[in-house]
């Protein structure tokens, strides 16, 4: 042990090798960027005409996206892409952090909408390459989250019901892949915007090529009849958690004991489900809604003495499944939390870098693009078996964040990567499959 410690002290360290590539796996995602035609798409869509720092939007957005892909959570982290020969494995010119900060501050509400349009078109192109649902049913999960900030310099941040200062974006994800289909940063702690976001979400996935039945799941924060009516008008099935208010409580109390069906529940507890009809309103405004209720309680004697009563979770739905099946389907809405966690921990949304609201909204859009590029890379490049949860940190560790060296041999550039890399076959497969995709414009 002493010999090892002694030897390691004799290494000299220099930062002088211009041929090294810090994150050589970016060549895989960079290849997908070219197949999607991202830089040209952004340049033609995001038009910050007359705004300071607004020129060449494509390379600036993609610099932010690439920085997020390799773990960047601050604008300054884009300098990582300028180290050694890392620029060579990217299909765009990397921009300096000072330029990127000016660029983000140039955004207004209209420019955010233009960047939203880029995300929508990118989804369409990725789905056209084979990543879409086609005619199969598509389940989408709506949720909101909190991006915590500190201090009073963050424009538009406010305290919500959790007593945490931050932004409260709306997020819609694709249930089977975790892609973020729509995201909208909101000022303050307002819960408004769900109806409009749902309309935009449905229109976006239809334009992107989703031809099959659509289903939207949401928690109690989205429970309002305007949303339910909008989804019904658009021909979209829905499953929405409701708060157990006095009217819902009276409806639950009216369910007979013989109507409950036992379901599988973790050790130490038991659960049953039942359904009834929830009638609300009068006359022409009367609604008759299918109400599914799950009740749970603890069976351990010591714990049961503390919580002896049943706890109820209720939701309204028009999904054509049996009581037990629709309850299981609705519970799967919880997977949206995994996608949001990955959007924060893996794609840079744990930090909002600017004091300006629209700059942070643009950062959110860049994080969404990075998040989705990881999922499309995994799906189109067959990084892992279909249906397995994609985690950004895992893809980054195995595929992106590996060192390389550019070598010119007989006038042909070779990217040399570490010998005995455990996931070398995965890397070769992903790069080969993505290179085989057609160029989209």
QUIKA-V26742 format. One record per residue. N is the residue number from 0. RES is the residue in one letter. PHI is phi as a letter, one per 30 degrees, with the letter a starting at -180 (* if undefined). Layout:
n->(N,N)
res->(RES,RES)
phi->(PHI,PHI)
This chain:
n->(0,1,2,3,4,5,6,7,8,9,10,11,12,13,14,15,16,17,18,19,20,21,22,23,24,25,26,27,28,29,30,31,32,33,34,35,36,37,38,39,40,41,42,43,44,45,46,47,48,49,50,51,52,53,54,55,56,57,58,59,60,61,62,63,64,65,66,67,68,69,70,71,72,73,74,75,76,77,78,79,80,81,82,83,84,85,86,87,88,89,90,91,92,93,94,95,96,97,98,99,100,101,102,103,104,105,106,107,108,109,110,111,112,113,114,115,116,117,118,119,120,121,122,123,124,125,126,127,128,129,130,131,132,133,134,135,136,137,138,139,140,141,142,143,144,145,146,147,148,149,150,151,152,153,154,155,156,157,158,159,160,161,162,163,164,165,166,167,168,169,170,171,172,173,174,175,176,177,178,179,180,181,182,183,184,185,186,187,188,189,190,191,192,193,194,195,196,197,198,199,200,201,202,203,204,205,206,207,208,209,210,211,212,213,214,215,216,217,218,219,220,221,222,223,224,225,226,227,228,229,230,231,232,233,234,235,236,237,238,239,240,241,242,243,244,245,246,247,248,249,250,251,252,253,254,255,256,257,258,259,260,261,262,263,264,265,266,267,268,269,270,271,272,273,274,275,276,277,278,279,280,281,282,283,284,285,286,287,288,289,290,291,292,293,294,295,296,297,298,299,300,301,302,303,304,305,306,307,308,309,310,311,312,313,314,315,316,317,318,319,320,321,322,323,324,325,326,327,328,329,330,331,332,333,334,335,336,337,338,339,340,341,342,343,344,345,346,347,348,349,350,351,352,353,354,355,356,357,358,359,360,361,362,363,364,365,366,367,368,369,370,371,372,373,374,375,376,377,378,379,380,381,382,383,384,385,386,387,388,389,390,391,392,393,394,395,396,397,398,399,400,401,402,403,404,405,406,407,408,409,410,411,412,413,414,415,416,417,418,419,420,421,422,423,424,425,426,427,428,429,430,431,432,433,434,435,436,437,438,439,440)
res->(X,X,X,X,X,X,X,X,X,X,X,X,X,X,X,X,X,X,X,X,X,X,X,X,X,X,X,X,X,X,X,X,X,X,X,X,X,X,X,X,X,X,X,X,X,X,X,X,X,X,X,X,X,X,X,X,X,X,X,X,X,X,X,X,X,X,X,X,X,X,X,X,X,X,X,X,X,X,X,X,X,X,X,X,X,X,X,X,X,X,X,X,X,X,X,X,X,X,X,X,X,X,X,X,X,X,X,X,X,X,X,X,X,X,X,X,X,X,X,X,X,X,X,X,X,X,X,X,X,X,X,X,X,X,X,X,X,X,X,X,X,X,X,X,X,X,X,X,X,X,X,X,X,X,X,X,X,X,X,X,X,X,X,X,X,X,X,X,X,X,X,X,X,X,X,X,X,X,X,X,X,X,X,X,X,X,X,X,X,X,X,X,X,X,X,X,X,X,X,X,X,X,X,X,X,X,X,X,X,X,X,X,X,X,X,X,X,X,X,X,X,X,X,X,X,X,X,X,X,X,X,X,X,X,X,X,X,X,X,X,X,X,X,X,X,X,X,X,X,X,X,X,X,X,X,X,X,X,X,X,X,X,X,X,X,X,X,X,X,X,X,X,X,X,X,X,X,X,X,X,X,X,X,X,X,X,X,X,X,X,X,X,X,X,X,X,X,X,X,X,X,X,X,X,X,X,X,X,X,X,X,X,X,X,X,X,X,X,X,X,X,X,X,X,X,X,X,X,X,X,X,X,X,X,X,X,X,X,X,X,X,X,X,X,X,X,X,X,X,X,X,X,X,X,X,X,X,X,X,X,X,X,X,X,X,X,X,X,X,X,X,X,X,X,X,X,X,X,X,X,X,X,X,X,X,X,X,X,X,X,X,X,X,X,X,X,X,X,X,X,X,X,X,X,X,X,X,X,X,X,X,X,X,X,X,X,X,X,X,X,X,X,X,X,X,X,X,X,X,X,X,X,X,X,X,X,X,X,X,X,X)
phi->(*,d,d,d,d,d,d,d,d,c,d,c,c,b,c,b,c,d,c,d,c,d,b,d,d,d,d,d,d,d,d,d,e,d,d,d,i,d,d,d,d,d,d,d,c,c,c,c,d,i,c,d,i,d,d,h,d,e,d,d,d,d,d,d,d,d,d,d,e,c,j,d,b,b,d,d,d,d,d,d,d,c,d,h,c,e,e,d,c,c,d,b,d,d,c,d,e,d,d,d,d,d,d,d,d,d,d,b,e,d,d,d,d,d,d,d,d,d,d,d,d,d,d,e,d,d,d,d,d,j,c,c,d,i,c,d,e,b,c,b,c,c,a,b,b,b,c,d,b,b,i,c,d,d,d,i,d,a,d,c,d,d,i,c,d,l,c,b,d,d,b,b,b,d,d,d,c,i,d,d,d,a,b,b,d,b,d,i,c,d,c,d,j,d,d,d,d,d,d,d,d,d,d,d,d,d,d,d,j,d,c,d,d,c,b,c,c,a,c,d,d,c,d,a,d,d,d,d,d,d,d,d,d,d,i,c,d,b,b,b,d,c,d,d,d,e,d,d,d,d,d,d,d,d,d,d,d,d,d,d,c,d,b,d,b,e,e,j,a,b,b,b,b,a,b,a,c,c,c,b,i,b,h,d,c,d,b,b,c,d,c,c,b,c,c,b,a,d,c,d,e,d,d,d,d,d,b,d,d,d,c,c,b,b,b,c,a,b,d,d,b,d,e,d,d,d,d,d,d,d,d,d,e,d,d,d,d,d,d,d,d,d,d,d,d,c,b,i,d,d,b,c,d,c,d,c,d,d,d,d,d,d,d,e,d,d,d,d,d,d,e,d,d,d,d,d,d,d,d,d,c,h,d,b,e,e,j,d,d,c,c,e,d,d,d,d,d,d,c,c,d,b,d,b,b,d,b,c,c,h,i,b,d,b,c,c,c,d,d,i,d,d,c,d,d,d,d,d,d,d,d,d,d,d,d,d,d,d,d,c,b)
